[in-house]
Amino acid sequence: ARNPRWRPDGKAILFISSVFPGAMNDDDNKRLAKEKKDRKYKARVYDSFPVRNWDRWIDEMQTHVVVQELGDGAKPKDLLAGTKLEAEKGFGGRIGSGSDDIDATWSPDGSAVVFVATTDRTSAAFAETTIQLYRVNVSGGEPEPLTKENATFGRPTFSPDGKTLYAVYEPFGPNVYNLTRLAAIEGGKPRVLTASFDGSVGGFAIAPDSKTIYLTAEDAGHENVYKVSSSGGSVAMAVKATEGCFTNLAVPSKASTSALFLNWDSANHPPEIVRVDDPIGARGRKYLTDFNQDALAKIDMAPVQHFWFTSQGGKGKRIHNMYVTPPNFDPNKKYPLLVVMHGGPHSQWRDNWGLRWNYHLLAAPGYVVLLTNYTGSTGFGEKFAQDIQGDPFITPANEINEAADEAIKKFPFIDGSRQAAAGASYGGHLANWLEATTTRYKCLVAHAGSMNLESQWGSSDSIYSREKNAGGPPWEPTKTWAEQNPIRMAKNFKTPILVTVGENDFRVPLNQSLENWAALQRMKVPGRLIVFPEENHWILKGENGRFYYTELYAWLKKWL
């Protein structure tokens, strides 16, 4: 049981759970689970795509919506069991790293549940898969579709007055990336409230009077809080994050005033819970938790610094950057430069607390860490993110190299003769592209990096977006397939590189790192390959993470 939601009257709980197809109740699930366990063979059988996601093989289990009354002896009721919807071949929730998820919410009177689901998952190899809104009565019956759009919907939420259903909404089109909008669902159609806002909605919450909606969105390394009228119109700044990011927005629906509760964190401060009242007065934000002060007081972590430049290789765009200095920083000394490239590509370097690439851990041995938000990054408008389509490496890499040049010119404490570059996921793809196209870096680091775009298309857990990005499938030799694929340029490999990968990574599968390693060994390039048999796309286990940073430090020290 997961993602619980109280019924408005407090007498029942809605949750989602993974069940066997055809199971009508919990006893059926137990019986089917035992039958599966007792089989004398083990095999995975598929009739369609996809077959994997992140770190798991997609199996026959379905995610259903379940209601648990709180009366004595009440049994859970599966609202989707036996419906035509769950029997559709392409039925499913939103594919997640551990299981499918279904966003679900109670209707205002508690008589029904609104949820999201897909029925066209089996089209994933050749088309976008949509996620639509549905409504099902708690008393039983077939779920009713509320939308039929070429789009994805998520996080359905009713206004406190019960009159309007809202959801986040991402329409599909020719572009791989599209902004996530906030929409009111009226007559089966989305009425977009943030149409004039060039930002992607992160989270949202509705004021008690149902007239104002608060939302979070990225902006140049930060995440701010904005507000918009329930009737639409301009989106106004509500709380600007001059440092760090606001996330996980919640607004109590029965409060007398609009009280905003959020997480706040920054690159040098782990998340805390804060409260902000609107209208925002002189008090600003109030910290409700203070878990980290004693530990933070013992660590020398400077805030991130920001700078911009106009890129030439990036076709005249203004490019945002952050940098972090090491502990005991002395501006009169010279420090090597570590260029770190974010994944995605549709994400951004943010002033936030992280584990995968913790800026201060990277800087700790004595490096200046440079974080560039290249073309394709989010938080700089829809077009900036879309401009990477058909140009996955050349422009972003040019901007990253220019950013390093700009930082060396701007900051005399950077030693331009000692540069290294590192990245994971799409950042690992870029590290491999730099291996193929430049010798400016003393060494490189690629975690979960693609080496061969064509073989990744065939072995990854998602393929259609890659086809759209390249302008066609691999057997149609578009310019992107032909000219922006590191394996085709392996004759240029010269830079020492550390290659790391999780064996259970299905997004950038192990074969990509093995192809990389084969090419590096063939070209006699100094390198080191580390495979984590228990890890997926991320390194999540504590001791594996400690070992990774130990190896990373040793690699950088060896070459810098």
Secondary structure by P-SEA (a helix, b strand, c coil): ccccccccccccccbbbbbccccccaaaaaaaaaaaaaccccccccccccccccccccccbbbbbbbbbcccccccccccccccccccccccccccccbbbbbcccccccccccccccccccccccbbbbbbbbbbbccccccccccccccccccccccccccbbbbbbbbbccccbbbbbbbbbccccccccccccccccccccccccccccccccccccbbbbbbbcccccbbbbccccccccccccccccccccbbbbbbbbcccccbbbbbbccccccccccccccccaaaaaacccccbbbbbbbbcccccccccbbbbbcccccccbbbbbbbbbbcccccccccccccccccccccccccbbbbbbccccccccccccccccccccaaaaaaaaaaaaaaaaacccccccbbbbbcccaaaaaaaaaaaccccccbbbbccccccaaaaaacccccaaaaaaacccccccccccccccccccccccccbbbbbbbcccccccaaaaaaaaaaaaaacccbbbbbbcccccccccaaaaaaaaaaaaaaaaacc
